[in-house]
Amino acid sequence: MRHDRPLYLRARQYFYEILESHAQSTPMGVFVNRVIVFFIMLSVGVTVLESVPHLRDDYGALFRALEFVCLVFFSIEYYIRIWIAPEHVPYREMSSLRAGWAYMTSAQGIVDCLAVMPLWVAMLGFDDLRVLIILRILRVLKFARYSSGMRSLLEVLEAERRALLACLVILGCATLVSATAMHIVEGNVQPDKFGTIPDAMWWAIVTLTTIGYGDVVPATGLGRMIASVTIVGGLIMIALPVGIVANAFSEVIHRRDFIVNWSMVARVPLFSHLTAGDIAHIMQLLQARQIDRGDVVFRRGDPATAMYFIAEGDVEIELGPEERGRRIRLGAGHFFGEIAVLKRVERSATVKAVSRARLLVLDAADLRSLISREPGIARKINEIVEGRTGRTLNLEIADIEGQDDVTAEAPLEKID
């Protein structure tokens, strides 16, 4: 945060970092976002429970109090988001008023507006319970801001909108053709159900979507044949959009992980001099590992089987007595555990996660093979370790290659 800016601008940037840019990377940002998610769940839960008559009669006052608290909270959040709008990258060249309006008319701004709409509707005197319930339950859309899965799904729907629209057109055409055929065949037999094409379209759409309520069924043999073809066509109608969305969703998830891992590996100083092809090769060797806060990655004295890259979260390295128990904290983009792997020695430190983290694991054999291909990595390790620990490792390729014959009886120097 720049300290040469006026106080109110620094405050605006601070709130922007908490709510937007650093929402998942700082303790305060994570806390605030969890509080917002809690109020969303509380509001939706209250709305659902309030629809039960006996619960509304017994706890009506409590429900109204909780709804008022949620409205106040969402209103404050909404006004803050309007205030910090000029900090968004697309709006930074705009005036505060234009940036605020741009946010309010954006998709996320409209969803946030709907969250506080019940308060404004009530203030205007519209107390229709059905309208208020609809507006309150729409708060569930706010989850799209805090759920990567929902964001990915919305991205898929946006990207595949033409294909999905084509599926909808095909479904409409199939409905019309099937309804017309059933009207011709069954119209005189069941005039109350197939007497008109619009009447028959109800049966067609229910059958094509494989719901099949059974309230309308053909009575003639030819009608049953048409129904059979319609049912088979319905399976295809359902499979098309499901397949499109599922395939696109899988691609979005893998592309997002690929981009995150690529950018993380590419900015690691150890691999900064490598080509795109080399980085792509490294990514094929990496294995993802999720660890929770407080989990131990490895302990002092454990055998060294892999080195680790931090994709998300933070870890703390607790050095041994020879380092006076010094602690080093590393965040996303850093790596650790490489020295013991290359020297084939026991771990000299204990590493714990200080927050939920995602690690990318590079097996010891793969690391040695990589260094054999790229000798410059060994020099980079020497430089980074010297900067991190203040000691010179003097790691040479010959040392790594020559340790293939190290026996189990060989003395182990504890280096990490």
Secondary structure, DSSP 8 states (H G I E B T S, - for coil): --TTS-HHHHHHHHHHIIIIITTTTSHHHHHHHHHHHHHHHHHHHHHHHHTSHHHHHHHHHHHHHHHHHHHHHHHHHHHHHHHTGGGSGGGTTS-HHHHHHHHHTSHHHHHHHHHHHHHHHHHTT---HHHHHHHHHGGGGGHHHH-HHHHHHHHHHHHTHHHHHHHHHHHHHHHHHHHHHHHHHHTTT-HHHHSSHHHHHHHHHHHHTT---SSS---SHHHHHHHHHHHHHHHHHHHHHHHHHHHHHHHHHHHHHHHHHHHHHHHSGGGTTS-HHHHHHHHHH-EEEEE-TT-EEE-TT-B--EEEEEEES-EEEEE-GGGTT-EEEE-TT-EE-HHHHHHT-B--EEEEESS-EEEEEEEHHHHHHHHHH-THHHHHHHHHHHHHHSS-----HHHHHHGGG--TTS------
